[in-house]
Amino acid sequence: MTKSIYTKLVAIIIVLILALMAVVGAFLMRGVRNFYINEFYAQMQEAFAGADMAADLRAAADEPDAAARMTDILRANSGQLGISVGTRNYYILDGDTGAYITGSDPVAGPKLTITRNILTAIDGKEGYAVGSADDYMDVALPIRGASGSYIIYLIDNKETVSNLNAEIFSIILESMAIGLVISVLLGLLLAKTMVTPIQSLTKAAEKVAAGDFSESVENDAKDEIGVLSRTFNDMAGQLERNIEDLQNSEQMRKEFVANVSHELRTPVTSIRSYAETLCDAGGTMDAATEQRFLEVIVRESDRMTKIVQDLLTLSRFDAGSIAFDFQEFSFEQSVQDVYNAQLLEAQKRNHNFGIQFTGPIPPIRGDRARIEQVLINMISNAIKYTPDGGRIRVTAGTKGDTVWCTVRDNGIGIPKQDQNRVFERFYRVDKARSRESGGTGLGLSIAYEIVQRHDGTIALQSQKGKGTAITVTLPVGGPKHA
Ligand code: ADP
């Protein structure tokens, strides 16, 4: 990849420079040639159209030594005609045949080709035709006098143009060479500035693909590659978080499945062993023991039913398939009703069980049955996890646009490290104790879900060995998106 961007960039810059130079060179050379040709014909026309020289030449043609006289006139005007340049020559030709009579180059003169312009002059007209493809430019003027007819012929072999163009060509070649070196260096530099960040991006991408999110791409540049690098870092971060979430939820799912299997297996195992023992006895067991065994079977079956019911409730909450029945009801009345219902159980355990309302409590909007389910769970936990003869207080009140209820006990308490986890499914501080008292480890999870659906909060304060206070707070108006 590195190689290809380097070569591509350098190649593009080289082609660009070469093309530019070639176009400039071609235009320059054509411009020089056209300028030179135009200049030649303008010069000739100006010289010969000027009355003086043309008249002098015509007058000279009347003389017997016409050729010599005309030569003198041309020489006298050599500056104006540009003959002094060296690439330009004049000749005096026979007006009827175009044959050489005399001229500035006696060697080339007799070998002159009869050009289009000479033919025009033989015809008696001025020959000024331009042939830009020819390697010469010429002018032929017919002069008729008493001593005969002549042609004044000026020819330029364009050597000046060719020399000039050759010079331009070599300058262009030199600039091309320097341009090439500069462009290769620039191309390499440019490619490097692009390739280096791309290389580090590639490296980082390879690491991410291999599951290593430890390194991010360093690039503060404001250009597109800088933006790409930052976007890449954001993406890698997001990906890492998603993977972590997935791993966590996968872990939770596994734990949950293991918990469910375990929770269900325990009652099934005891039901089976008690039933088996009863079967094996074949009616020989004494009535009291038989009654005790049957009671265990019934209790364990009830426990299983309760676990399955609680699981069903939770999975319905998860799926969002439980419709809550939000209506206005008296929170105060609900607290009182739940208290009354639990009173007998509390008395059985000799608890000092009391209730107190701090001022009048407004009615609230919510699902009465489910809120009461939360309150039952809070109070029954206090009864279960407080040694007999404990002290349990239910208090309720209102604050701002919320109502609250606290259940405080002086029971076994919850160790600090477990306080947040008791809302997790199946989490119990003391499994044996919970099971013994008929708990499933799902009560607080269900309570948490119900309170969440009401936009409320449930929180606990506890000290191991001293007691627990658990408080639920609910908005008077019910949840915002009910
Ligand atoms: P469980 O059916 O086991 O009572 P919960 O979800 O209601 O399940 O409670 C989870 C755990 O939180 C209980 O097993 C217990 O360890 C602890 N817990 C809840 N309430 C109290 C409390 N008032 N005092 C001490 N521990 C409590």
Boltz pocket constraint, residues with backbone or C-beta under 6 A from the ligand:
constraints:
  - pocket:
      binder: B
      contacts: [[A, 377], [A, 378], [A, 381], [A, 382], [A, 385], [A, 386], [A, 409], [A, 411], [A, 412], [A, 413], [A, 414], [A, 422], [A, 424], [A, 427], [A, 428], [A, 429], [A, 430], [A, 434], [A, 435], [A, 438], [A, 439], [A, 440], [A, 441], [A, 442], [A, 443], [A, 444], [A, 445], [A, 468]]
      max_distance: 6.0
